[in-house]
Amino acid sequence: MLTERAYYHLSGPEPYDAEIRELRGFKGQIALILDKTIFYPEGGGQGSDRGTINGVPLLDVQEQNQEILHLVSAPDGARLHVGPAELVLDTLRRRDLTVQHTAQHLLSGTILRLTGKPTVSMHLGEELCTIDVDTQGFSEATCITVEAAVAVAIEANHPVIIHHCPPEALEDFPLRKVPPAKEEVIRVVEIQGHDVSPCCGTHLSTTGEIGMLRILGAEKYKGMTRLSFIAGRRVLQDSRLLRKQGEFISQALKVPIAETGKGVAALLEKTGKLEARVRALEAETARFKAEALLRKAGLLNDTGAALGQGAILLERFPHSGIDEVLLIGRAAQQLSAALILLAAPRDRKWAAFCSAPECDIRGLLTEPMKAHGGRGGGIASFFQGQFPTEEALAAFLASVAPPDQVFNRF
């Protein structure tokens, strides 16, 4: 027996009496078959309803082979039995999805009327809704024009009429999209004067019940344009969030909320200049440290001449991260022809540098690194790697440059 679909005309909070006809396993959950239901199954881009069956939370509602499956968890399913059932609908979710779906019809119909571009697909998400329009360009000005036209239609409070074909003749309706094949009865949703489309979803009675629609953005997607939108109370929630964030930024920057954009731009410009200055100072500091390191090792004389052809210099930086070590290494590489091996033990990382044209770091360090459980890579003049432990890093460094031999010819 097919389940009677009572969800089209029932959407209130009042408990609804039905009967559980069957329980069966379904993908690790329990599927309930009812004689009638107020829960809409996922379909047509609209998510399924939620609620409770005899107090048990409903996880999902799916339709397969004309059967409506009401899914609950396996432990909860063990508490349910064939027989009478009290259904309670999550009315807030139903209302939200109904608003989004009706708004999508109005939006798609308006876009088709104003631009001639049809909607190819749609999705009503938990937080964001999208439609894919058959066009590769959708400007901000077009979004504003469409949004304004939708607002006018909402305020006009046009009726939303449901038709069934048959008994009505399908060819009498200027459908926006092709109806599903092999359906005995086609359900057609008409927003008077704005859209006519076959649809199995739930819808409002008038456009005024939508309240408000906001297009959030447009982006290219698979040769089309994907529009993101929200409607109804989602617009109110979004407005509250943006207002709260705007007030926070306004207070932080000490500018009026209407000027937060200018304030953020000014802050970014100032921050960019400071970051550039910091990078310059870091590079200068790294060069000083590199010179001191090379001079201490006898690889840089008082005239600044570079020395060290064929030598290995090993240095550990126990209090520095690998980013600082890399800056020092690059500076030292410009000042010396030695193979410079630097380590940041706290990060368990190391890096090697060499400017000598005949030196290929990979041939010298790859095998010792792998032998101690490290991983890394690089090119002939630069190589870096990481070890799982500080002990493994220390063992690798000792194998490459023993402590009693700071310099080793290669």
TITORFI-750050 format. One line per field, with one value per residue (C-alpha): residue number from 1; residue in one letter; x, y, z. Coordinates in pm, whole numbers. Layout:
BEGIN
num	c(NUM;...) $
residu	c(A;...) $
X	c(X;...) $
Y	c(Y;...) $
Z	c(Z;...) $
This chain:
BEGIN
num	c(1;2;3;4;5;6;7;8;9;10;11;12;13;14;15;16;17;18;19;20;21;22;23;24;25;26;27;28;29;30;31;32;33;34;35;36;37;38;39;40;41;42;43;44;45;46;47;48;49;50;51;52;53;54;55;56;57;58;59;60;61;62;63;64;65;66;67;68;69;70;71;72;73;74;75;76;77;78;79;80;81;82;83;84;85;86;87;88;89;90;91;92;93;94;95;96;97;98;99;100;101;102;103;104;105;106;107;108;109;110;111;112;113;114;115;116;117;118;119;120;121;122;123;124;125;126;127;128;129;130;131;132;133;134;135;136;137;138;139;140;141;142;143;144;145;146;147;148;149;150;151;152;153;154;155;156;157;158;159;160;161;162;163;164;165;166;167;168;169;170;171;172;173;174;175;176;177;178;179;180;181;182;183;184;185;186;187;188;189;190;191;192;193;194;195;196;197;198;199;200;201;202;203;204;205;206;207;208;209;210;211;212;213;214;215;216;217;218;219;220;221;222;223;224;225;226;227;228;229;230;231;232;233;234;235;236;237;238;239;240;241;242;243;244;245;246;247;248;249;250;251;252;253;254;255;256;257;258;259;260;261;262;263;264;265;266;267;268;269;270;271;272;273;274;275;276;277;278;279;280;281;282;283;284;285;286;287;288;289;290;291;292;293;294;295;296;297;298;299;300;301;302;303;304;305;306;307;308;309;310;311;312;313;314;315;316;317;318;319;320;321;322;323;324;325;326;327;328;329;330;331;332;333;334;335;336;337;338;339;340;341;342;343;344;345;346;347;348;349;350;351;352;353;354;355;356;357;358;359;360;361;362;363;364;365;366;367;368;369;370;371;372;373;374;375;376;377;378;379;380;381;382;383;384;385;386;387;388;389;390;391;392;393;394;395;396;397;398;399;400;401;402;403;404;405;406;407;408;409;410) $
residu	c(M;L;T;E;R;A;Y;Y;H;L;S;G;P;E;P;Y;D;A;E;I;R;E;L;R;G;F;K;G;Q;I;A;L;I;L;D;K;T;I;F;Y;P;E;G;G;G;Q;G;S;D;R;G;T;I;N;G;V;P;L;L;D;V;Q;E;Q;N;Q;E;I;L;H;L;V;S;A;P;D;G;A;R;L;H;V;G;P;A;E;L;V;L;D;T;L;R;R;R;D;L;T;V;Q;H;T;A;Q;H;L;L;S;G;T;I;L;R;L;T;G;K;P;T;V;S;M;H;L;G;E;E;L;C;T;I;D;V;D;T;Q;G;F;S;E;A;T;C;I;T;V;E;A;A;V;A;V;A;I;E;A;N;H;P;V;I;I;H;H;C;P;P;E;A;L;E;D;F;P;L;R;K;V;P;P;A;K;E;E;V;I;R;V;V;E;I;Q;G;H;D;V;S;P;C;C;G;T;H;L;S;T;T;G;E;I;G;M;L;R;I;L;G;A;E;K;Y;K;G;M;T;R;L;S;F;I;A;G;R;R;V;L;Q;D;S;R;L;L;R;K;Q;G;E;F;I;S;Q;A;L;K;V;P;I;A;E;T;G;K;G;V;A;A;L;L;E;K;T;G;K;L;E;A;R;V;R;A;L;E;A;E;T;A;R;F;K;A;E;A;L;L;R;K;A;G;L;L;N;D;T;G;A;A;L;G;Q;G;A;I;L;L;E;R;F;P;H;S;G;I;D;E;V;L;L;I;G;R;A;A;Q;Q;L;S;A;A;L;I;L;L;A;A;P;R;D;R;K;W;A;A;F;C;S;A;P;E;C;D;I;R;G;L;L;T;E;P;M;K;A;H;G;G;R;G;G;G;I;A;S;F;F;Q;G;Q;F;P;T;E;E;A;L;A;A;F;L;A;S;V;A;P;P;D;Q;V;F;N;R;F) $
X	c(0;131;174;-85;95;-62;235;94;-197;-64;227;124;263;-37;29;-94;-216;-84;8;344;295;652;1003;1311;1686;1826;2198;2261;1937;1574;1323;957;676;362;7;13;268;308;685;806;1069;1381;1326;1318;1608;1424;1551;1336;1131;1228;1023;936;748;619;878;1168;1371;1337;1679;1573;1289;1363;1151;1257;1048;740;790;844;1110;1114;1464;1554;1864;1896;1872;1564;1414;1426;1180;923;672;405;90;-36;207;197;374;501;647;943;741;1030;1232;929;846;1205;1236;893;992;1323;1153;880;1143;1349;1053;997;1368;1406;1089;1201;1545;1384;1146;1412;1711;1570;1810;1664;1753;1917;1934;1878;1969;1810;2085;2060;2214;2250;2043;2177;2048;2255;2152;2235;2453;2825;2782;2571;2677;2622;2383;2177;2164;2034;1773;1651;1649;1439;1191;1154;1093;812;654;677;514;237;142;62;-123;62;-169;-125;-254;-278;-256;-479;-753;-616;-444;-64;-39;-244;50;362;599;943;1100;1024;797;916;850;626;426;54;-23;199;188;229;310;200;304;45;204;560;631;475;677;622;729;667;789;602;506;349;3;120;446;403;477;834;905;1237;1491;1858;2103;2435;2663;2719;3007;3095;3025;3062;2993;2697;2641;2567;2364;2356;2051;1856;1496;1258;1397;1738;1767;1687;1946;2203;2127;2173;2505;2634;2521;2696;3015;2989;2952;3254;3467;3334;3435;3772;3864;3691;3500;3126;2971;2895;3267;3403;3497;3724;3856;3948;4114;4323;4418;4522;4737;4905;4949;5099;5360;5441;5473;5706;5918;5920;6029;6308;6424;6407;6620;6868;6885;6929;7219;7389;7346;7475;7783;7851;7811;8046;8303;8306;8371;8647;8448;8428;8733;8742;8723;8396;8546;8362;8556;8479;8488;8448;8370;8064;7931;7681;7485;7189;6937;6758;6549;6450;6187;6261;6138;6409;6666;6580;6635;6977;7070;6977;7177;7479;7453;7512;7824;8000;8073;8055;7784;7580;7369;7133;6884;6579;6555;6223;6061;6260;6353;6674;6791;7109;7244;7538;7634;7932;7845;8006;7812;7492;7340;7100;7378;7536;7233;6948;7072;7181;6843;6650;6876;6760;6390;6372;6190;6244;6359;6509;6744;7122;7176;6898;6757;6530;6379;6206;6246;5987;6189;6462;6679;6654;6747;7048;7166;7140;7339;7608;7642;7684;7914;8051;8077;8459;8482;8303;8442;8450;8579;8353) $
Y	c(0;344;600;879;1213;1443;1683;1901;2024;1977;2185;2279;2174;1962;1587;1375;1018;756;389;215;-61;-195;-157;-263;-217;50;143;99;272;166;264;303;263;453;442;823;1091;1462;1440;1557;1323;1475;1556;1825;2008;2040;1870;1634;1722;1649;1578;1281;952;839;1069;922;1179;1149;1158;1169;1095;939;812;496;297;499;407;680;570;741;688;667;541;168;204;427;192;-89;113;134;-130;-185;-6;343;634;998;1224;1568;1796;2032;2329;2577;2364;2301;2671;2765;2514;2608;2975;2900;2682;2932;3207;2997;2966;3341;3413;3172;3299;3660;3588;3414;3705;3976;3808;3516;3281;2959;2795;2458;2326;2433;2330;2439;2409;2424;2772;2875;2815;2813;2810;2748;2979;2904;3210;3281;3634;3786;4135;4302;4544;4254;4098;4425;4458;4101;4143;4459;4291;3998;4243;4407;4067;3976;4301;4252;3933;3729;3401;3071;2820;2443;2262;1889;1762;1576;1671;2000;1994;2024;2192;2485;2597;2785;2569;2709;2361;2018;1807;1468;1176;876;1058;988;1324;1631;1882;2237;2534;2873;3208;3414;3627;3528;3155;2825;2515;2143;2075;1822;2046;2235;2597;2902;3036;3382;3556;3797;3512;3498;3826;3909;3761;3848;3745;3692;3640;3514;3300;3107;2734;2468;2709;2863;3115;2996;3241;3211;3344;3337;3424;3478;3479;3376;3733;3864;3635;3738;4105;4060;3884;4150;4428;4267;4223;4577;4719;4522;4652;5005;5001;4840;5094;5385;5484;5515;5186;5334;5397;5057;4972;5277;5201;4844;4959;5214;4951;4703;4966;5053;4685;4615;4883;4754;4396;4510;4692;4386;4164;4408;4411;4033;4005;4258;4074;3742;3887;4012;3666;3498;3722;3656;3282;3275;3502;3289;2981;3161;3161;3538;3763;4124;4249;4061;3819;3485;3176;2810;2639;2264;2299;2199;2434;2294;2512;2443;2713;2568;2882;2962;2829;2699;3021;3229;2957;2967;3344;3306;3022;3212;3513;3293;3122;3458;3519;3182;2893;2641;2382;2539;2299;2465;2301;2410;2131;2247;2208;1887;2048;2133;2299;2299;2565;2577;2826;2626;2523;2178;2093;1888;1873;1595;1346;1425;1436;1228;886;992;1162;850;630;821;824;1172;1300;1602;1722;2005;2099;2095;2421;2391;2101;2080;1806;1697;1417;1251;1325;1561;1256;1141;1491;1498;1157;1271;1588;1393;1152;1435;1662;1510;1759;1747;1828;2150;2142;1839;1844;1713) $
Z	c(0;-93;183;177;132;388;393;116;328;684;818;1172;1512;1608;1651;1363;1400;1160;1165;1132;876;853;997;801;807;576;554;926;1022;1058;790;888;634;741;609;582;655;718;651;310;156;2;-363;-627;-464;-131;183;383;689;1047;1356;1578;1548;1888;2041;1838;1638;1262;1091;728;487;148;-137;-320;-566;-468;-101;158;407;746;886;1253;1431;1495;1878;1845;1590;1846;2058;1779;1671;1408;1515;1604;1566;1665;1416;1518;1251;1294;1176;1179;936;714;707;622;337;202;199;25;-236;-321;-333;-575;-811;-801;-850;-1143;-1307;-1268;-1416;-1714;-1768;-1740;-1906;-2105;-1923;-1777;-1447;-1510;-1153;-794;-441;-114;146;523;524;161;-153;-509;-864;-1178;-1461;-1825;-1880;-1842;-1716;-1441;-1338;-1005;-1175;-1308;-961;-818;-1094;-1041;-664;-693;-928;-688;-401;-601;-666;-298;-193;-451;-265;-574;-514;-548;-714;-729;-1039;-1106;-1464;-1520;-1454;-1591;-1930;-1905;-2246;-2114;-1897;-2020;-1818;-1730;-1741;-1882;-1657;-1527;-1756;-1679;-1411;-1414;-1254;-1297;-1011;-1144;-922;-1056;-915;-1091;-1360;-1269;-1292;-1393;-1320;-1249;-890;-615;-331;-62;-129;33;-50;-157;-248;42;283;147;321;157;-84;-103;-377;-201;-499;-852;-974;-1287;-1254;-1525;-1808;-1624;-1345;-993;-788;-409;-228;98;173;462;812;683;552;900;1059;800;862;1237;1186;948;1181;1475;1276;1144;1493;1612;1324;1379;1744;1675;1406;1581;1267;1198;1087;744;694;803;443;422;770;680;355;548;806;536;368;698;786;446;494;842;714;439;696;923;633;551;914;933;619;760;1093;913;716;1036;1193;877;870;1239;1186;888;1049;1365;1149;956;635;603;643;757;399;348;101;75;177;237;-98;-27;347;550;818;1066;1309;1534;1634;1939;2004;1645;1411;1063;898;1068;998;628;617;780;546;231;349;431;91;-75;137;132;-103;184;222;503;706;958;1193;1398;1659;1808;1465;1393;1061;878;558;354;117;-120;-389;-523;-881;-851;-531;-548;-200;-297;-356;-20;209;65;177;530;574;473;687;997;907;761;457;236;-101;-298;-579;-621;-428;-168;28;332;540;858;1112;1335;1652;1770;1841;1480;1362;1597;1474;1114;1181;1367;1075;826;1032;1356;1647;1655;1286;1203;849;627;275;3) $
